[in-house]
């Protein structure tokens, strides 16, 4: 969940503050957005994704990064913390002069959807991710119901959607097969 604050800073001021901050916040074109905690289902899905992907990605020479690594979205003037990012090339980092690691070249970005972030992750954030030439896949995993969506960039720069909600089926992230039954195994959905 994101809580909007009324603080406006330059990118440099934001990064300097973020190094010393007790809580994570994102930067949205001068506006600082404090990040709130996530649900049990959200955390379970992130942990299961990390665990299931780790061995496969390591064999491919890829690295996976969790939500504590900032990502710079220059065309949108944003700094964000995606749930997971994958890099199979050498990670390119920016802003080292300020003492903070900011990833510049993720190839795959994974977001676990929650009620409070779903619209933002599907629209504004995805539009910003598309502007990064390194991104070739965007993955959305729903924490409120069984649903996994992968968007793959085509050579023509279009985005091809594959959607899966059958626990018996699989999705592919960085050519790693992930069965939905394995991802959602320990997830308990909130009853409405």
ZATORDREN-423614 format. One record per atom (N, C-alpha, C): atom name; x, y, z; chain; residue number from 0. Coordinates in steps of 0.05 Angstrom, whole numbers. Last residue first. Layout:
{'CA' {X Y Z} 'A' NUM}
...
***
This chain:
{'N' {-277 -241 30} 'A' 191}
{'CA' {-289 -214 28} 'A' 191}
{'C' {-315 -213 43} 'A' 191}
{'N' {-219 -272 56} 'A' 190}
{'CA' {-247 -274 48} 'A' 190}
{'C' {-260 -246 49} 'A' 190}
{'N' {-154 -273 29} 'A' 189}
{'CA' {-173 -260 47} 'A' 189}
{'C' {-201 -264 38} 'A' 189}
{'N' {-122 -335 14} 'A' 188}
{'CA' {-135 -311 5} 'A' 188}
{'C' {-153 -300 27} 'A' 188}
{'N' {-61 -361 28} 'A' 187}
{'CA' {-88 -361 38} 'A' 187}
{'C' {-101 -334 30} 'A' 187}
{'N' {-10 -397 -1} 'A' 186}
{'CA' {-24 -372 -1} 'A' 186}
{'C' {-53 -376 8} 'A' 186}
{'N' {22 -441 -10} 'A' 185}
{'CA' {18 -432 18} 'A' 185}
{'C' {2 -406 21} 'A' 185}
{'N' {18 -447 -68} 'A' 184}
{'CA' {15 -469 -49} 'A' 184}
{'C' {8 -460 -20} 'A' 184}
{'N' {26 -415 -111} 'A' 183}
{'CA' {3 -408 -93} 'A' 183}
{'C' {0 -428 -70} 'A' 183}
{'N' {70 -438 -137} 'A' 182}
{'CA' {71 -410 -128} 'A' 182}
{'C' {50 -404 -107} 'A' 182}
{'N' {51 -490 -148} 'A' 181}
{'CA' {74 -487 -130} 'A' 181}
{'C' {76 -458 -119} 'A' 181}
{'N' {9 -479 -182} 'A' 180}
{'CA' {3 -494 -158} 'A' 180}
{'C' {26 -491 -138} 'A' 180}
{'N' {36 -456 -225} 'A' 179}
{'CA' {20 -439 -208} 'A' 179}
{'C' {13 -453 -182} 'A' 179}
{'N' {102 -472 -239} 'A' 178}
{'CA' {75 -482 -237} 'A' 178}
{'C' {59 -464 -217} 'A' 178}
{'N' {147 -444 -280} 'A' 177}
{'CA' {137 -441 -253} 'A' 177}
{'C' {108 -451 -254} 'A' 177}
{'N' {205 -451 -318} 'A' 176}
{'CA' {178 -459 -315} 'A' 176}
{'C' {170 -457 -286} 'A' 176}
{'N' {244 -400 -346} 'A' 175}
{'CA' {242 -418 -323} 'A' 175}
{'C' {212 -425 -319} 'A' 175}
{'N' {250 -361 -383} 'A' 174}
{'CA' {251 -389 -392} 'A' 174}
{'C' {252 -409 -369} 'A' 174}
{'N' {237 -316 -353} 'A' 173}
{'CA' {265 -320 -361} 'A' 173}
{'C' {269 -349 -369} 'A' 173}
{'N' {181 -350 -335} 'A' 172}
{'CA' {196 -326 -328} 'A' 172}
{'C' {225 -331 -334} 'A' 172}
{'N' {121 -379 -351} 'A' 171}
{'CA' {150 -379 -357} 'A' 171}
{'C' {162 -351 -352} 'A' 171}
{'N' {72 -417 -316} 'A' 170}
{'CA' {80 -393 -330} 'A' 170}
{'C' {111 -395 -334} 'A' 170}
{'N' {26 -473 -319} 'A' 169}
{'CA' {52 -461 -313} 'A' 169}
{'C' {54 -434 -327} 'A' 169}
{'N' {-33 -505 -289} 'A' 168}
{'CA' {-16 -494 -311} 'A' 168}
{'C' {9 -481 -301} 'A' 168}
{'N' {-64 -517 -247} 'A' 167}
{'CA' {-51 -540 -260} 'A' 167}
{'C' {-32 -530 -282} 'A' 167}
{'N' {-91 -471 -233} 'A' 166}
{'CA' {-69 -480 -216} 'A' 166}
{'C' {-53 -503 -228} 'A' 166}
{'N' {-106 -423 -280} 'A' 165}
{'CA' {-110 -452 -274} 'A' 165}
{'C' {-86 -461 -258} 'A' 165}
{'N' {-96 -374 -300} 'A' 164}
{'CA' {-110 -376 -274} 'A' 164}
{'C' {-116 -404 -266} 'A' 164}
{'N' {-56 -333 -341} 'A' 163}
{'CA' {-62 -360 -331} 'A' 163}
{'C' {-75 -359 -304} 'A' 163}
{'N' {-41 -299 -401} 'A' 162}
{'CA' {-54 -298 -375} 'A' 162}
{'C' {-61 -327 -367} 'A' 162}
{'N' {3 -262 -437} 'A' 161}
{'CA' {-5 -290 -432} 'A' 161}
{'C' {-16 -290 -404} 'A' 161}
{'N' {11 -210 -484} 'A' 160}
{'CA' {1 -219 -458} 'A' 160}
{'C' {-6 -248 -458} 'A' 160}
{'N' {63 -176 -514} 'A' 159}
{'CA' {45 -199 -517} 'A' 159}
{'C' {37 -210 -489} 'A' 159}
{'N' {75 -114 -538} 'A' 158}
{'CA' {75 -130 -513} 'A' 158}
{'C' {54 -151 -516} 'A' 158}
{'N' {122 -92 -588} 'A' 157}
{'CA' {95 -95 -578} 'A' 157}
{'C' {97 -113 -553} 'A' 157}
{'N' {171 -87 -614} 'A' 156}
{'CA' {166 -71 -591} 'A' 156}
{'C' {136 -70 -583} 'A' 156}
{'N' {183 -126 -650} 'A' 155}
{'CA' {171 -101 -661} 'A' 155}
{'C' {163 -82 -639} 'A' 155}
{'N' {200 -168 -618} 'A' 154}
{'CA' {221 -153 -633} 'A' 154}
{'C' {210 -127 -645} 'A' 154}
{'N' {159 -160 -558} 'A' 153}
{'CA' {165 -173 -584} 'A' 153}
{'C' {187 -157 -598} 'A' 153}
{'N' {159 -172 -490} 'A' 152}
{'CA' {164 -152 -511} 'A' 152}
{'C' {172 -167 -537} 'A' 152}
{'N' {107 -202 -453} 'A' 151}
{'CA' {133 -206 -466} 'A' 151}
{'C' {136 -186 -489} 'A' 151}
{'N' {76 -207 -394} 'A' 150}
{'CA' {77 -190 -417} 'A' 150}
{'C' {105 -193 -429} 'A' 150}
{'N' {38 -252 -357} 'A' 149}
{'CA' {65 -245 -367} 'A' 149}
{'C' {61 -229 -393} 'A' 149}
{'N' {1 -263 -300} 'A' 148}
{'CA' {2 -251 -326} 'A' 148}
{'C' {30 -245 -334} 'A' 148}
{'N' {-38 -304 -259} 'A' 147}
{'CA' {-11 -296 -266} 'A' 147}
{'C' {-11 -286 -295} 'A' 147}
{'N' {-81 -316 -207} 'A' 146}
{'CA' {-78 -303 -233} 'A' 146}
{'C' {-49 -294 -237} 'A' 146}
{'N' {-120 -331 -156} 'A' 145}
{'CA' {-101 -344 -173} 'A' 145}
{'C' {-102 -331 -201} 'A' 145}
{'N' {-126 -271 -116} 'A' 144}
{'CA' {-137 -294 -129} 'A' 144}
{'C' {-116 -307 -146} 'A' 144}
{'N' {-94 -235 -91} 'A' 143}
{'CA' {-122 -237 -82} 'A' 143}
{'C' {-137 -261 -94} 'A' 143}
{'N' {-46 -227 -114} 'A' 142}
{'CA' {-45 -238 -87} 'A' 142}
{'C' {-74 -242 -76} 'A' 142}
{'N' {-24 -241 -179} 'A' 141}
{'CA' {-45 -230 -162} 'A' 141}
{'C' {-44 -243 -135} 'A' 141}
{'N' {32 -220 -213} 'A' 140}
{'CA' {21 -243 -198} 'A' 140}
{'C' {1 -231 -178} 'A' 140}
{'N' {59 -201 -274} 'A' 139}
{'CA' {40 -193 -252} 'A' 139}
{'C' {29 -218 -240} 'A' 139}
{'N' {118 -184 -307} 'A' 138}
{'CA' {101 -206 -296} 'A' 138}
{'C' {85 -194 -273} 'A' 138}
{'N' {149 -168 -367} 'A' 137}
{'CA' {136 -157 -343} 'A' 137}
{'C' {116 -178 -333} 'A' 137}
{'N' {208 -171 -405} 'A' 136}
{'CA' {185 -185 -395} 'A' 136}
{'C' {175 -171 -369} 'A' 136}
{'N' {248 -137 -422} 'A' 135}
{'CA' {236 -155 -442} 'A' 135}
{'C' {212 -171 -432} 'A' 135}
{'N' {281 -78 -412} 'A' 134}
{'CA' {259 -95 -402} 'A' 134}
{'C' {247 -111 -425} 'A' 134}
{'N' {318 -43 -435} 'A' 133}
{'CA' {327 -69 -425} 'A' 133}
{'C' {305 -88 -418} 'A' 133}
{'N' {292 5 -446} 'A' 132}
{'CA' {298 -13 -468} 'A' 132}
{'C' {307 -41 -459} 'A' 132}
{'N' {239 30 -412} 'A' 131}
{'CA' {266 19 -407} 'A' 131}
{'C' {272 -1 -429} 'A' 131}
{'N' {186 39 -423} 'A' 130}
{'CA' {205 58 -433} 'A' 130}
{'C' {234 50 -428} 'A' 130}
{'N' {158 2 -394} 'A' 129}
{'CA' {160 -2 -423} 'A' 129}
{'C' {181 16 -435} 'A' 129}
{'N' {156 25 -343} 'A' 128}
{'CA' {174 2 -348} 'A' 128}
{'C' {178 -3 -378} 'A' 128}
{'N' {116 63 -351} 'A' 127}
{'CA' {143 72 -346} 'A' 127}
{'C' {163 49 -351} 'A' 127}
{'N' {72 30 -359} 'A' 126}
{'CA' {79 49 -380} 'A' 126}
{'C' {108 59 -376} 'A' 126}
{'N' {71 4 -309} 'A' 125}
{'CA' {77 -11 -333} 'A' 125}
{'C' {85 7 -356} 'A' 125}
{'N' {55 48 -277} 'A' 124}
{'CA' {81 35 -272} 'A' 124}
{'C' {90 19 -297} 'A' 124}
{'N' {4 60 -298} 'A' 123}
{'CA' {25 80 -297} 'A' 123}
{'C' {53 67 -295} 'A' 123}
{'N' {-21 1 -299} 'A' 122}
{'CA' {-22 24 -317} 'A' 122}
{'C' {3 41 -316} 'A' 122}
{'N' {-12 -40 -262} 'A' 121}
{'CA' {-22 -47 -289} 'A' 121}
{'C' {-21 -23 -309} 'A' 121}
{'N' {3 -13 -215} 'A' 120}
{'CA' {21 -32 -228} 'A' 120}
{'C' {13 -38 -256} 'A' 120}
{'N' {-45 18 -206} 'A' 119}
{'CA' {-19 31 -211} 'A' 119}
{'C' {1 12 -225} 'A' 119}
{'N' {-82 -24 -196} 'A' 118}
{'CA' {-86 -5 -218} 'A' 118}
{'C' {-60 9 -225} 'A' 118}
{'N' {-57 -51 -150} 'A' 117}
{'CA' {-63 -64 -176} 'A' 117}
{'C' {-66 -44 -199} 'A' 117}
{'N' {-48 -31 -99} 'A' 116}
{'CA' {-28 -25 -120} 'A' 116}
{'C' {-36 -35 -148} 'A' 116}
{'N' {-89 -47 -65} 'A' 115}
{'CA' {-82 -19 -65} 'A' 115}
{'C' {-63 -12 -88} 'A' 115}
{'N' {-93 -102 -72} 'A' 114}
{'CA' {-116 -85 -78} 'A' 114}
{'C' {-108 -56 -81} 'A' 114}
{'N' {-33 -123 -105} 'A' 113}
{'CA' {-50 -122 -81} 'A' 113}
{'C' {-73 -103 -89} 'A' 113}
{'N' {10 -164 -144} 'A' 112}
{'CA' {-12 -144 -142} 'A' 112}
{'C' {-26 -147 -115} 'A' 112}
{'N' {77 -165 -150} 'A' 111}
{'CA' {55 -179 -138} 'A' 111}
{'C' {34 -159 -133} 'A' 111}
{'N' {118 -158 -207} 'A' 110}
{'CA' {102 -144 -187} 'A' 110}
{'C' {81 -163 -177} 'A' 110}
{'N' {179 -163 -238} 'A' 109}
{'CA' {157 -178 -227} 'A' 109}
{'C' {144 -162 -205} 'A' 109}
{'N' {216 -154 -296} 'A' 108}
{'CA' {205 -141 -272} 'A' 108}
{'C' {181 -156 -264} 'A' 108}
{'N' {274 -167 -331} 'A' 107}
{'CA' {248 -177 -323} 'A' 107}
{'C' {241 -163 -297} 'A' 107}
{'N' {319 -136 -337} 'A' 106}
{'CA' {308 -149 -361} 'A' 106}
{'C' {279 -159 -356} 'A' 106}
{'N' {343 -73 -313} 'A' 105}
{'CA' {329 -98 -309} 'A' 105}
{'C' {318 -110 -335} 'A' 105}
{'N' {384 -29 -312} 'A' 104}
{'CA' {379 -47 -334} 'A' 104}
{'C' {365 -73 -327} 'A' 104}
{'N' {394 2 -267} 'A' 103}
{'CA' {387 16 -291} 'A' 103}
{'C' {377 -3 -313} 'A' 103}
{'N' {389 7 -196} 'A' 102}
{'CA' {391 -9 -220} 'A' 102}
{'C' {380 6 -244} 'A' 102}
{'N' {427 40 -151} 'A' 101}
{'CA' {402 44 -166} 'A' 101}
{'C' {405 28 -192} 'A' 101}
{'N' {455 45 -88} 'A' 100}
{'CA' {454 30 -113} 'A' 100}
{'C' {426 33 -126} 'A' 100}
{'N' {483 104 -61} 'A' 99}
{'CA' {460 86 -63} 'A' 99}
{'C' {461 71 -89} 'A' 99}
{'N' {520 145 -60} 'A' 98}
{'CA' {522 124 -40} 'A' 98}
{'C' {498 105 -40} 'A' 98}
{'N' {524 182 -98} 'A' 97}
{'CA' {507 189 -76} 'A' 97}
{'C' {507 168 -54} 'A' 97}
{'N' {553 158 -137} 'A' 96}
{'CA' {565 181 -124} 'A' 96}
{'C' {549 190 -99} 'A' 96}
{'N' {519 121 -159} 'A' 95}
{'CA' {539 112 -139} 'A' 95}
{'C' {551 135 -124} 'A' 95}
{'N' {478 128 -197} 'A' 94}
{'CA' {477 144 -172} 'A' 94}
{'C' {497 135 -151} 'A' 94}
{'N' {470 62 -224} 'A' 93}
{'CA' {473 91 -226} 'A' 93}
{'C' {473 103 -198} 'A' 93}
{'N' {492 0 -252} 'A' 92}
{'CA' {482 16 -229} 'A' 92}
{'C' {488 46 -234} 'A' 92}
{'N' {477 -57 -287} 'A' 91}
{'CA' {486 -29 -290} 'A' 91}
{'C' {474 -13 -267} 'A' 91}
{'N' {495 -124 -284} 'A' 90}
{'CA' {478 -103 -274} 'A' 90}
{'C' {491 -76 -277} 'A' 90}
{'N' {507 -159 -344} 'A' 89}
{'CA' {520 -147 -321} 'A' 89}
{'C' {501 -124 -310} 'A' 89}
{'N' {448 -199 -356} 'A' 88}
{'CA' {473 -187 -365} 'A' 88}
{'C' {487 -176 -340} 'A' 88}
{'N' {403 -213 -330} 'A' 87}
{'CA' {420 -235 -341} 'A' 87}
{'C' {445 -225 -353} 'A' 87}
{'N' {364 -195 -277} 'A' 86}
{'CA' {384 -185 -296} 'A' 86}
{'C' {401 -208 -304} 'A' 86}
{'N' {301 -183 -249} 'A' 85}
{'CA' {320 -202 -259} 'A' 85}
{'C' {338 -189 -280} 'A' 85}
{'N' {266 -162 -191} 'A' 84}
{'CA' {278 -155 -217} 'A' 84}
{'C' {299 -176 -224} 'A' 84}
{'N' {207 -157 -150} 'A' 83}
{'CA' {230 -172 -159} 'A' 83}
{'C' {240 -162 -187} 'A' 83}
{'N' {177 -110 -137} 'A' 82}
{'CA' {179 -133 -119} 'A' 82}
{'C' {203 -151 -125} 'A' 82}
{'N' {209 -46 -147} 'A' 81}
{'CA' {193 -69 -157} 'A' 81}
{'C' {197 -92 -137} 'A' 81}
{'N' {212 13 -124} 'A' 80}
{'CA' {221 -12 -113} 'A' 80}
{'C' {203 -35 -124} 'A' 80}
{'N' {232 72 -162} 'A' 79}
{'CA' {213 53 -151} 'A' 79}
{'C' {227 28 -141} 'A' 79}
{'N' {235 137 -183} 'A' 78}
{'CA' {251 116 -171} 'A' 78}
{'C' {232 98 -156} 'A' 78}
{'N' {220 177 -241} 'A' 77}
{'CA' {212 161 -218} 'A' 77}
{'C' {235 143 -209} 'A' 77}
{'N' {213 203 -291} 'A' 76}
{'CA' {225 216 -268} 'A' 76}
{'C' {216 203 -242} 'A' 76}
{'N' {200 176 -336} 'A' 75}
{'CA' {178 183 -318} 'A' 75}
{'C' {187 199 -293} 'A' 75}
{'N' {249 167 -358} 'A' 74}
{'CA' {229 182 -374} 'A' 74}
{'C' {205 190 -357} 'A' 74}
{'N' {278 138 -317} 'A' 73}
{'CA' {284 166 -324} 'A' 73}
{'C' {263 180 -340} 'A' 73}
{'N' {271 102 -266} 'A' 72}
{'CA' {254 104 -290} 'A' 72}
{'C' {257 133 -301} 'A' 72}
{'N' {312 61 -228} 'A' 71}
{'CA' {308 88 -239} 'A' 71}
{'C' {292 86 -265} 'A' 71}
{'N' {300 22 -172} 'A' 70}
{'CA' {301 22 -201} 'A' 70}
{'C' {295 51 -210} 'A' 70}
{'N' {331 -2 -112} 'A' 69}
{'CA' {317 19 -127} 'A' 69}
{'C' {320 15 -157} 'A' 69}
{'N' {322 -59 -75} 'A' 68}
{'CA' {339 -46 -95} 'A' 68}
{'C' {322 -27 -112} 'A' 68}
{'N' {287 -86 -44} 'A' 67}
{'CA' {304 -66 -30} 'A' 67}
{'C' {323 -52 -49} 'A' 67}
{'N' {258 -127 -69} 'A' 66}
{'CA' {246 -101 -67} 'A' 66}
{'C' {263 -80 -52} 'A' 66}
{'N' {311 -167 -99} 'A' 65}
{'CA' {286 -163 -84} 'A' 65}
{'C' {280 -133 -82} 'A' 65}
{'N' {338 -195 -158} 'A' 64}
{'CA' {339 -175 -138} 'A' 64}
{'C' {312 -170 -125} 'A' 64}
{'N' {375 -246 -188} 'A' 63}
{'CA' {348 -236 -181} 'A' 63}
{'C' {351 -217 -157} 'A' 63}
{'N' {416 -258 -245} 'A' 62}
{'CA' {414 -250 -217} 'A' 62}
{'C' {385 -241 -213} 'A' 62}
{'N' {439 -312 -288} 'A' 61}
{'CA' {422 -288 -282} 'A' 61}
{'C' {422 -283 -252} 'A' 61}
{'N' {461 -359 -307} 'A' 60}
{'CA' {478 -336 -303} 'A' 60}
{'C' {463 -310 -297} 'A' 60}
{'N' {429 -402 -308} 'A' 59}
{'CA' {429 -386 -332} 'A' 59}
{'C' {448 -362 -330} 'A' 59}
{'N' {433 -421 -256} 'A' 58}
{'CA' {444 -438 -277} 'A' 58}
{'C' {446 -422 -304} 'A' 58}
{'N' {404 -380 -231} 'A' 57}
{'CA' {433 -383 -226} 'A' 57}
{'C' {446 -399 -247} 'A' 57}
{'N' {352 -390 -247} 'A' 56}
{'CA' {365 -366 -257} 'A' 56}
{'C' {396 -368 -253} 'A' 56}
{'N' {341 -439 -220} 'A' 55}
{'CA' {339 -437 -249} 'A' 55}
{'C' {355 -413 -260} 'A' 55}
{'N' {347 -423 -166} 'A' 54}
{'CA' {364 -444 -178} 'A' 54}
{'C' {364 -442 -208} 'A' 54}
{'N' {306 -380 -162} 'A' 53}
{'CA' {334 -376 -155} 'A' 53}
{'C' {352 -397 -169} 'A' 53}
{'N' {251 -388 -170} 'A' 52}
{'CA' {267 -378 -192} 'A' 52}
{'C' {297 -379 -187} 'A' 52}
{'N' {232 -407 -121} 'A' 51}
{'CA' {228 -423 -145} 'A' 51}
{'C' {246 -414 -168} 'A' 51}
{'N' {245 -363 -86} 'A' 50}
{'CA' {255 -390 -82} 'A' 50}
{'C' {254 -408 -107} 'A' 50}
{'N' {217 -320 -109} 'A' 49}
{'CA' {246 -319 -106} 'A' 49}
{'C' {257 -347 -103} 'A' 49}
{'N' {164 -340 -105} 'A' 48}
{'CA' {176 -334 -131} 'A' 48}
{'C' {206 -333 -130} 'A' 48}
{'N' {160 -344 -50} 'A' 47}
{'CA' {158 -369 -66} 'A' 47}
{'C' {170 -364 -94} 'A' 47}
{'N' {164 -290 -35} 'A' 46}
{'CA' {184 -309 -25} 'A' 46}
{'C' {184 -335 -42} 'A' 46}
{'N' {119 -268 -61} 'A' 45}
{'CA' {146 -258 -67} 'A' 45}
{'C' {167 -279 -59} 'A' 45}
{'N' {78 -298 -35} 'A' 44}
{'CA' {83 -301 -64} 'A' 44}
{'C' {110 -291 -72} 'A' 44}
{'N' {84 -280 18} 'A' 43}
{'CA' {87 -308 12} 'A' 43}
{'C' {93 -312 -18} 'A' 43}
{'N' {73 -225 13} 'A' 42}
{'CA' {100 -234 21} 'A' 42}
{'C' {105 -263 15} 'A' 42}
{'N' {18 -229 -3} 'A' 41}
{'CA' {38 -216 -19} 'A' 41}
{'C' {66 -225 -13} 'A' 41}
{'N' {-4 -255 42} 'A' 40}
{'CA' {-6 -268 16} 'A' 40}
{'C' {15 -256 -3} 'A' 40}
{'N' {5 -216 82} 'A' 39}
{'CA' {18 -243 84} 'A' 39}
{'C' {18 -256 57} 'A' 39}
{'N' {15 -150 52} 'A' 38}
{'CA' {-1 -172 65} 'A' 38}
{'C' {15 -198 66} 'A' 38}
{'N' {64 -99 67} 'A' 37}
{'CA' {48 -116 49} 'A' 37}
{'C' {35 -138 64} 'A' 37}
{'N' {72 -31 91} 'A' 36}
{'CA' {76 -60 92} 'A' 36}
{'C' {57 -74 72} 'A' 36}
{'N' {83 27 49} 'A' 35}
{'CA' {72 14 73} 'A' 35}
{'C' {77 -16 70} 'A' 35}
{'N' {125 79 29} 'A' 34}
{'CA' {115 52 24} 'A' 34}
{'C' {106 39 50} 'A' 34}
{'N' {113 147 12} 'A' 33}
{'CA' {122 127 32} 'A' 33}
{'C' {109 100 26} 'A' 33}
{'N' {135 184 -40} 'A' 32}
{'CA' {113 167 -33} 'A' 32}
{'C' {123 146 -13} 'A' 32}
{'N' {150 250 -57} 'A' 31}
{'CA' {159 226 -43} 'A' 31}
{'C' {135 210 -33} 'A' 31}
{'N' {155 284 -118} 'A' 30}
{'CA' {138 276 -96} 'A' 30}
{'C' {149 250 -83} 'A' 30}
{'N' {189 288 -161} 'A' 29}
{'CA' {190 309 -140} 'A' 29}
{'C' {174 302 -116} 'A' 29}
{'N' {173 242 -192} 'A' 28}
{'CA' {175 269 -203} 'A' 28}
{'C' {173 291 -182} 'A' 28}
{'N' {168 203 -144} 'A' 27}
{'CA' {151 206 -167} 'A' 27}
{'C' {152 236 -176} 'A' 27}
{'N' {201 155 -107} 'A' 26}
{'CA' {203 182 -117} 'A' 26}
{'C' {187 184 -143} 'A' 26}
{'N' {185 117 -48} 'A' 25}
{'CA' {191 120 -77} 'A' 25}
{'C' {190 149 -84} 'A' 25}
{'N' {215 94 12} 'A' 24}
{'CA' {196 111 -2} 'A' 24}
{'C' {204 112 -31} 'A' 24}
{'N' {225 55 71} 'A' 23}
{'CA' {228 59 42} 'A' 23}
{'C' {207 79 32} 'A' 23}
{'N' {246 80 134} 'A' 22}
{'CA' {226 67 118} 'A' 22}
{'C' {231 74 89} 'A' 22}
{'N' {289 108 154} 'A' 21}
{'CA' {281 83 168} 'A' 21}
{'C' {261 67 152} 'A' 21}
{'N' {340 135 111} 'A' 20}
{'CA' {312 133 120} 'A' 20}
{'C' {307 107 134} 'A' 20}
{'N' {389 143 89} 'A' 19}
{'CA' {387 144 118} 'A' 19}
{'C' {359 139 129} 'A' 19}
{'N' {379 138 34} 'A' 18}
{'CA' {402 123 46} 'A' 18}
{'C' {398 121 76} 'A' 18}
{'N' {340 176 24} 'A' 17}
{'CA' {333 147 23} 'A' 17}
{'C' {355 130 36} 'A' 17}
{'N' {366 225 24} 'A' 16}
{'CA' {348 218 46} 'A' 16}
{'C' {343 188 47} 'A' 16}
{'N' {393 221 -25} 'A' 15}
{'CA' {408 226 0} 'A' 15}
{'C' {392 218 24} 'A' 15}
{'N' {350 216 -60} 'A' 14}
{'CA' {369 194 -57} 'A' 14}
{'C' {385 197 -31} 'A' 14}
{'N' {324 267 -53} 'A' 13}
{'CA' {310 242 -47} 'A' 13}
{'C' {330 219 -42} 'A' 13}
{'N' {365 301 -71} 'A' 12}
{'CA' {355 303 -43} 'A' 12}
{'C' {341 277 -35} 'A' 12}
{'N' {367 284 -124} 'A' 11}
{'CA' {391 282 -107} 'A' 11}
{'C' {383 283 -78} 'A' 11}
{'N' {316 298 -143} 'A' 10}
{'CA' {325 270 -144} 'A' 10}
{'C' {349 266 -124} 'A' 10}
{'N' {286 345 -98} 'A' 9}
{'CA' {300 338 -122} 'A' 9}
{'C' {308 309 -121} 'A' 9}
{'N' {220 339 -68} 'A' 8}
{'CA' {249 340 -66} 'A' 8}
{'C' {260 337 -94} 'A' 8}
{'N' {164 350 -29} 'A' 7}
{'CA' {175 352 -56} 'A' 7}
{'C' {205 356 -54} 'A' 7}
{'N' {114 319 10} 'A' 6}
{'CA' {142 328 9} 'A' 6}
{'C' {151 328 -20} 'A' 6}
{'N' {65 299 24} 'A' 5}
{'CA' {66 325 10} 'A' 5}
{'C' {94 336 9} 'A' 5}
{'N' {52 229 10} 'A' 4}
{'CA' {61 251 28} 'A' 4}
{'C' {62 276 11} 'A' 4}
{'N' {10 173 5} 'A' 3}
{'CA' {21 197 -7} 'A' 3}
{'C' {29 218 14} 'A' 3}
{'N' {25 107 13} 'A' 2}
{'CA' {13 130 27} 'A' 2}
{'C' {26 155 15} 'A' 2}
{'N' {10 45 -15} 'A' 1}
{'CA' {25 69 -16} 'A' 1}
{'C' {10 92 -2} 'A' 1}
{'N' {17 -24 0} 'A' 0}
{'CA' {0 0 0} 'A' 0}
{'C' {18 25 0} 'A' 0}
***
